[in-house]
Amino acid sequence: MKENLSLQEAQSILLSHCREMGTEEVELHASLGRVLSEELRAEENIPPFARSPYDGYAFRALDTATATEEQPVFLSVLEEVPAGYAPTAKVGPGEAVKVLTGAPIPEGADAVEKYEVTTLKGNQVAIYSSFEPGTNIIPAGEDVVKGEIIGSKGMEISPPLIGLMASLGITRVPVYQQPTIAIISTGDELLEIDEPLRPGKIRNSNSHTLAAYCRAMGAKPLILKTPKDRTEEVGEAIQQGLQQADMVITTGGVSVGDYDVVKDAVRYINGEILYWRLNFKPSSMVAAVKDGKVILGLSGNPAAALMVFQLLGMVYIKKLMGCTDYGLTELQVTLKNDFKKPSPAGRILRGRLIYEEGNTFMELTGVQANGILRSMIGCDVLAEIPPGSGPIAAGSKLKAYLIR
């Protein structure tokens, strides 16, 4: 069993045990946030026909070669075509068709002049300048050309992609199945959220916070009953989670106390412990595998649990979901506040990004203690203090990870 791993090594080992989910098709309206399991190609152009960007007149550019302000060219107007209707006339020499915004360009025409810079006399329209072919015409396929890739395998489906699929008439979307994540909070001190407080007890917040993160990512959380701090009970709960889900996350019981039984519980069910503890604060965690499924044991302290989940668990779940863009985004931030504690073993700080005058700052979101859940509110970046560091002054540069 490896101990005190770097973040990079811990991620690498965890991701090496990630398997691929099955696939399914879902209705377009149900695809938001899901992950494409196949490459999508356009089977038609968007827009499907050349159209006018203005109210105006469509004509042959060749017919305007001699047009000037003083001596305009007069063209015979054959018909008017509103948006949503197809032209019936073909434009020939000396002819034009009135087109409204979005209307198809009639056959034979290759230029459009705005309505407001023309003059209509009877059925003759005056054009006061010469045009090149293609002027003021939105070509077919300006947005998407038939055969073009509009979505790659492993891409998360966004609202604009849904709009593009709708434009192409795609009603069912191939996606990876959503992974189910079993969540188990351990600890004799825990109460359910609807129970009244009693001496020495606290309500279980970790399960509900982690479930919310999973739901926001597009995974399906499954909160299991809290077991007692007994090796057999915790082991049986983990085994139940493995039977019902694609991954198991536990909180509590991963440190060195008499009641920290998660490692023993994994051994009890014949699981393989991959590693224990990280080489920075918060360090308490354990990663294991059983039956090809990952077990991620997190601290019982809410903030510590969530930070490690963001650095390891979210990355793993994104890959499990089929995302190709699953890694953490690294950036450099300038610390906005002093951090007065030394960090002999290294430390992760939580904060929010602030952009000022072209610079990227991180403002601490509050007290950085492991049990302070409130400081996770508004946290969208985690910064890394190197091992052996003393107090860090405002203005210091730190490597950070964007949380998304």
C-alpha positions as CSV (number, residue, x, y, z in Angstrom):
1,M,0.0,0.0,0.0
2,K,1.4,3.3,-1.0
3,E,1.3,6.3,1.4
4,N,1.5,10.1,1.3
5,L,1.1,10.5,-2.5
6,S,1.3,13.6,-4.5
7,L,-1.9,14.8,-6.2
8,Q,-0.6,13.9,-9.6
9,E,0.3,10.3,-8.6
10,A,-2.9,9.9,-6.7
11,Q,-4.9,11.0,-9.8
12,S,-2.9,8.8,-12.1
13,I,-3.5,5.6,-10.0
14,L,-7.2,6.3,-9.5
15,L,-7.8,7.1,-13.2
16,S,-6.0,3.9,-14.3
17,H,-8.8,1.9,-12.6
18,C,-11.6,3.8,-14.5
19,R,-13.7,1.7,-16.8
20,E,-16.1,2.8,-19.6
21,M,-19.8,3.0,-19.0
22,G,-22.4,1.5,-21.3
23,T,-24.3,3.6,-23.9
24,E,-27.9,4.5,-24.6
25,E,-30.0,7.0,-26.5
26,V,-32.0,9.7,-24.9
27,E,-34.5,12.3,-26.1
28,L,-32.9,15.6,-27.1
29,H,-34.6,17.5,-24.3
30,A,-33.1,15.1,-21.8
31,S,-29.6,15.3,-23.1
32,L,-28.3,18.4,-21.3
33,G,-25.2,17.6,-19.3
34,R,-24.9,14.1,-20.7
35,V,-21.8,13.0,-22.6
36,L,-21.8,12.0,-26.3
37,S,-20.9,8.4,-26.8
38,E,-20.5,8.8,-30.6
39,E,-19.2,11.5,-33.0
40,L,-22.1,13.5,-34.4
41,R,-21.9,14.7,-38.1
42,A,-24.3,17.1,-39.8
43,E,-26.5,15.5,-42.4
44,E,-27.5,18.8,-43.9
45,N,-26.4,22.4,-44.1
46,I,-27.3,25.1,-41.6
47,P,-28.8,27.3,-43.0
48,P,-30.1,24.8,-45.6
49,F,-30.3,27.5,-48.3
50,A,-28.7,30.9,-49.2
51,R,-30.7,33.7,-47.7
52,S,-30.9,37.4,-47.4
53,P,-29.6,39.2,-44.2
54,Y,-31.8,42.3,-45.0
55,D,-35.0,43.5,-46.4
56,G,-34.0,44.3,-50.0
57,Y,-33.7,43.2,-53.6
58,A,-31.9,40.2,-55.0
59,F,-30.4,40.4,-58.5
60,R,-27.5,39.5,-60.8
61,A,-24.4,41.4,-59.8
62,L,-23.4,41.6,-63.5
63,D,-26.4,43.8,-64.1
64,T,-25.1,46.5,-61.8
65,A,-21.6,46.9,-63.4
66,T,-22.4,50.4,-64.7
67,A,-24.6,51.6,-61.8
68,T,-23.7,54.9,-60.1
69,E,-25.4,57.5,-57.9
70,E,-25.9,59.7,-60.9
71,Q,-26.9,56.9,-63.3
72,P,-28.6,54.0,-61.4
73,V,-29.5,50.8,-63.0
74,F,-33.3,50.0,-63.1
75,L,-34.4,46.4,-62.6
76,S,-37.8,44.9,-63.0
77,V,-39.2,43.4,-59.8
78,L,-40.7,40.0,-60.4
79,E,-42.2,39.2,-57.0
80,E,-41.8,39.6,-53.2
81,V,-40.6,36.7,-51.1
82,P,-41.1,36.8,-47.3
83,A,-39.1,34.7,-44.9
84,G,-40.6,31.2,-44.7
85,Y,-41.5,31.1,-48.4
86,A,-39.7,29.9,-51.5
87,P,-39.2,32.1,-54.6
88,T,-41.2,31.0,-57.7
89,A,-39.4,33.2,-60.2
90,K,-35.9,32.8,-61.7
91,V,-34.0,36.0,-61.9
92,G,-32.7,36.8,-65.4
93,P,-30.9,39.8,-67.0
94,G,-32.4,43.1,-65.8
95,E,-34.6,41.5,-63.2
96,A,-34.8,41.5,-59.4
97,V,-36.9,39.9,-56.6
98,K,-37.8,41.7,-53.4
99,V,-36.6,39.6,-50.5
100,L,-37.3,40.1,-46.8
101,T,-34.9,39.2,-44.0
102,G,-34.2,35.5,-43.9
103,A,-35.9,34.8,-47.3
104,P,-34.2,32.4,-49.7
105,I,-32.1,33.9,-52.6
106,P,-34.0,33.2,-55.8
107,E,-32.3,31.2,-58.6
108,G,-30.2,33.3,-60.8
109,A,-29.5,36.1,-58.2
110,D,-26.1,36.5,-56.6
111,A,-26.3,39.8,-54.8
112,V,-28.6,41.8,-52.5
113,E,-29.0,45.5,-51.9
114,K,-30.7,46.9,-48.8
115,Y,-34.2,48.2,-49.3
116,E,-33.5,51.6,-47.7
117,V,-30.8,52.5,-50.3
118,T,-33.0,51.8,-53.3
119,T,-35.8,53.6,-55.0
120,L,-38.9,51.9,-56.3
121,K,-40.7,53.4,-59.3
122,G,-43.7,51.3,-60.3
123,N,-42.3,47.8,-60.7
124,Q,-38.8,49.1,-61.4
125,V,-36.1,49.3,-58.6
126,A,-33.2,51.7,-58.9
127,I,-29.7,50.3,-57.8
128,Y,-27.1,53.1,-57.3
129,S,-23.8,51.1,-57.1
130,S,-22.1,48.1,-58.6
131,F,-21.9,44.8,-56.8
132,E,-19.6,41.8,-56.7
133,P,-21.2,38.3,-56.7
134,G,-22.0,37.1,-53.2
135,T,-22.5,40.6,-51.7
136,N,-25.0,40.6,-48.8
137,I,-25.8,36.9,-49.2
138,I,-25.7,34.4,-46.3
139,P,-24.5,31.2,-48.0
140,A,-26.0,27.8,-47.3
141,G,-23.9,26.1,-44.7
142,E,-22.6,29.4,-43.2
143,D,-23.0,27.8,-39.7
144,V,-22.6,24.1,-40.4
145,V,-21.7,22.4,-43.6
146,K,-23.1,18.9,-44.4
147,G,-20.7,16.2,-43.2
148,E,-19.0,18.5,-40.6
149,I,-18.5,17.2,-37.1
150,I,-20.7,19.1,-34.7
151,G,-20.0,17.0,-31.5
152,S,-17.1,14.8,-30.6
153,K,-17.3,11.6,-28.7
154,G,-16.7,12.4,-25.0
155,M,-18.1,16.0,-25.3
156,E,-20.5,17.2,-22.6
157,I,-23.7,18.3,-24.1
158,S,-24.3,22.1,-23.7
159,P,-27.4,24.3,-24.5
160,P,-25.8,25.6,-27.8
161,L,-25.1,22.0,-28.9
162,I,-28.7,21.1,-28.1
163,G,-29.7,24.0,-30.3
164,L,-27.5,22.8,-33.1
165,M,-28.9,19.3,-32.9
166,A,-32.4,20.7,-33.0
167,S,-31.5,22.7,-36.1
168,L,-30.4,19.4,-37.7
169,G,-33.6,17.6,-36.7
170,I,-31.8,15.3,-34.3
171,T,-34.4,14.0,-31.8
172,R,-32.5,11.2,-30.1
173,V,-28.9,11.5,-28.9
174,P,-26.3,8.8,-28.3
175,V,-24.8,9.2,-24.8
176,Y,-23.0,7.3,-22.1
177,Q,-25.1,5.9,-19.3
178,Q,-25.0,8.0,-16.1
179,P,-22.9,6.4,-13.4
180,T,-24.4,5.7,-10.0
181,I,-22.3,6.8,-7.1
182,A,-23.0,5.2,-3.7
183,I,-22.3,7.6,-0.8
184,I,-21.7,6.3,2.7
185,S,-21.0,8.5,5.7
186,T,-19.6,6.7,8.7
187,G,-19.5,7.8,12.3
188,D,-21.4,7.0,15.5
189,E,-21.9,10.7,16.0
190,L,-24.0,11.2,12.9
191,L,-27.8,11.8,12.9
192,E,-30.1,11.9,9.9
193,I,-31.0,15.4,8.9
194,D,-34.6,15.1,10.1
195,E,-33.5,14.0,13.6
196,P,-33.4,16.4,16.6
197,L,-29.9,17.1,17.9
198,R,-28.8,15.1,21.0
199,P,-25.6,15.5,23.2
200,G,-22.5,14.5,21.3
201,K,-24.3,14.2,17.9
202,I,-24.2,16.1,14.7
203,R,-26.3,15.8,11.5
204,N,-24.9,14.1,8.4
205,S,-24.1,16.9,6.0
206,N,-21.4,15.1,4.0
207,S,-23.7,12.7,2.2
208,H,-26.0,15.4,1.0
209,T,-23.2,17.7,-0.1
210,L,-21.5,15.0,-2.1
211,A,-24.8,13.9,-3.6
212,A,-25.5,17.4,-4.8
213,Y,-22.0,17.6,-6.4
214,C,-22.7,14.3,-8.2
215,R,-26.1,15.4,-9.3
216,A,-24.6,18.7,-10.7
217,M,-22.0,16.7,-12.6
218,G,-24.6,14.5,-14.2
219,A,-24.0,11.4,-12.1
220,K,-26.7,9.7,-10.0
221,P,-26.1,9.7,-6.3
222,L,-27.3,6.9,-4.0
223,I,-27.1,7.8,-0.3
224,L,-26.9,4.6,1.8
225,K,-27.7,4.2,5.5
226,T,-25.0,5.3,7.9
227,P,-23.2,2.3,9.5
228,K,-21.8,2.2,12.9
229,D,-18.0,2.5,13.4
230,R,-17.5,-1.2,13.2
231,T,-15.3,-2.9,10.6
232,E,-18.0,-5.4,9.6
233,E,-20.8,-2.9,9.4
234,V,-18.8,-0.5,7.3
235,G,-17.5,-3.3,5.1
236,E,-21.1,-4.6,4.5
237,A,-22.2,-1.1,3.6
238,I,-19.4,-0.7,1.1
239,Q,-20.2,-4.1,-0.4
240,Q,-23.8,-3.1,-0.7
241,G,-22.7,0.1,-2.5
242,L,-20.5,-1.9,-4.9
243,Q,-23.5,-4.1,-5.8
244,Q,-25.8,-1.1,-6.5
245,A,-23.4,1.5,-7.9
246,D,-20.5,2.1,-10.2
247,M,-18.3,3.8,-7.5
248,V,-18.4,4.0,-3.7
249,I,-17.5,7.2,-1.7
250,T,-17.3,7.1,2.0
251,T,-16.7,9.9,4.5
252,G,-15.1,9.4,7.9
253,G,-12.9,6.7,9.3
254,V,-9.8,7.2,7.2
255,S,-7.4,8.7,9.7
256,V,-5.4,6.8,12.5
257,G,-7.9,6.7,15.4
258,D,-9.3,3.6,17.0
259,Y,-12.6,4.1,15.2
260,D,-11.1,4.9,11.8
261,V,-12.1,1.5,10.2
262,V,-12.5,2.1,6.5
263,K,-9.1,0.5,5.5
264,D,-10.0,-2.5,7.7
265,A,-13.5,-2.6,6.2
266,V,-12.0,-2.7,2.6
267,R,-9.7,-5.6,3.6
268,Y,-12.7,-7.3,5.3
269,I,-14.5,-7.5,1.9
270,N,-11.3,-8.5,0.2
271,G,-10.8,-5.2,-1.6
272,E,-7.4,-3.9,-2.7
273,I,-6.1,-0.7,-1.1
274,L,-4.4,1.4,-3.7
275,Y,-3.0,4.1,-1.4
276,W,-3.6,6.0,1.8
277,R,-3.1,9.7,2.6
278,L,-1.9,12.5,0.4
279,N,1.3,14.5,1.0
280,F,-0.4,17.8,1.7
281,K,-3.2,19.0,3.9
282,P,-5.9,17.8,3.9
283,S,-4.2,14.5,3.7
284,S,-6.7,12.0,5.1
285,M,-8.2,9.7,2.5
286,V,-7.9,6.2,1.1
287,A,-8.4,4.8,-2.4
288,A,-9.2,1.2,-3.1
289,V,-10.7,-1.1,-5.7
290,K,-13.0,-4.1,-5.6
291,D,-14.6,-6.0,-8.4
292,G,-13.3,-3.4,-10.9
293,K,-15.0,-0.6,-9.0
294,V,-13.3,2.3,-7.2
295,I,-13.8,3.0,-3.5
296,L,-12.8,6.5,-2.5
297,G,-12.7,7.1,1.3
298,L,-12.7,10.8,2.3
299,S,-12.3,12.6,5.6
300,G,-15.3,13.1,7.9
301,N,-14.4,16.8,8.1
302,P,-16.7,18.5,5.6
303,A,-14.2,20.9,3.9
304,A,-11.4,18.3,3.9
305,A,-13.7,15.7,2.3
306,L,-15.0,18.1,-0.4
307,M,-11.5,19.4,-1.4
308,V,-10.2,15.9,-1.9
309,F,-13.4,15.0,-3.7
310,Q,-12.9,18.0,-6.1
311,L,-9.3,17.1,-6.7
312,L,-9.7,13.4,-7.1
313,G,-13.3,12.3,-7.1
314,M,-14.7,14.8,-9.6
315,V,-11.9,14.0,-12.0
316,Y,-12.5,10.3,-11.7
317,I,-16.3,10.6,-12.1
318,K,-15.9,12.8,-15.2
319,K,-13.8,10.2,-16.9
320,L,-16.2,7.5,-15.7
321,M,-19.0,9.4,-17.4
322,G,-17.1,9.3,-20.7
323,C,-15.8,12.9,-20.7
324,T,-12.6,13.4,-22.6
325,D,-12.1,16.8,-20.9
326,Y,-11.9,15.4,-17.3
327,G,-8.6,16.8,-16.0
328,L,-8.2,19.8,-13.7
329,T,-7.5,23.1,-15.3
330,E,-4.3,24.6,-13.8
331,L,-3.7,28.3,-13.5
332,Q,-1.6,30.8,-11.5
333,V,-3.2,33.0,-9.0
334,T,-2.1,35.9,-6.9
335,L,-3.2,35.5,-3.3
336,K,-5.4,38.4,-2.2
337,N,-5.1,37.7,1.5
338,D,-2.4,36.8,4.0
339,F,-2.4,33.2,5.1
340,K,-0.6,33.2,8.4
341,K,-0.1,29.4,9.1
342,P,3.0,27.6,8.1
343,S,2.7,24.6,5.8
344,P,5.5,22.2,6.5
345,A,3.7,19.4,4.6
346,G,2.1,21.6,1.9
347,R,-1.5,22.7,1.9
348,I,-4.5,23.3,-0.3
349,L,-6.3,26.7,0.1
350,R,-9.9,27.3,-1.0
351,G,-11.0,30.6,-2.5
352,R,-12.8,32.4,-5.3
353,L,-11.3,33.9,-8.5
354,I,-11.2,37.7,-8.8
355,Y,-10.1,39.4,-12.0
356,E,-8.7,42.9,-11.6
357,E,-7.0,45.0,-14.3
358,G,-6.0,41.9,-16.2
359,N,-4.7,40.0,-13.2
360,T,-6.1,36.8,-11.7
361,F,-6.4,36.9,-7.9
362,M,-7.7,34.3,-5.4
363,E,-9.6,35.6,-2.4
364,L,-9.8,33.2,0.5
365,T,-13.5,32.2,1.1
366,G,-13.1,32.1,4.9
367,V,-11.5,30.1,7.7
368,Q,-9.4,27.3,6.2
369,A,-9.9,24.7,8.9
370,N,-10.9,21.2,7.7
371,G,-14.3,21.3,9.4
372,I,-15.5,24.7,8.0
373,L,-18.1,23.8,5.4
374,R,-19.2,27.4,5.0
375,S,-15.9,28.3,3.4
376,M,-16.7,26.0,0.5
377,I,-19.6,28.3,-0.5
378,G,-18.4,30.4,-3.5
379,C,-15.2,28.3,-3.8
380,D,-14.3,27.9,-7.4
381,V,-10.5,27.6,-7.1
382,L,-8.1,25.5,-5.0
383,A,-4.5,26.8,-4.6
384,E,-1.5,24.8,-3.7
385,I,1.0,25.9,-1.0
386,P,4.3,24.1,-1.5
387,P,5.8,21.9,1.3
388,G,8.1,23.6,3.7
389,S,6.4,27.0,3.3
390,G,6.0,29.5,6.1
391,P,3.2,32.0,6.3
392,I,2.1,33.2,2.8
393,A,1.8,37.0,2.3
394,A,-0.9,38.6,0.1
395,G,0.6,39.1,-3.4
396,S,2.3,35.7,-3.5
397,K,1.9,33.6,-6.6
398,L,0.4,30.1,-6.3
399,K,-0.4,27.2,-8.6
400,A,-4.1,26.7,-8.5
401,Y,-6.8,24.4,-9.9
402,L,-10.1,25.7,-11.3
403,I,-13.1,23.8,-9.9
404,R,-15.9,23.3,-12.5
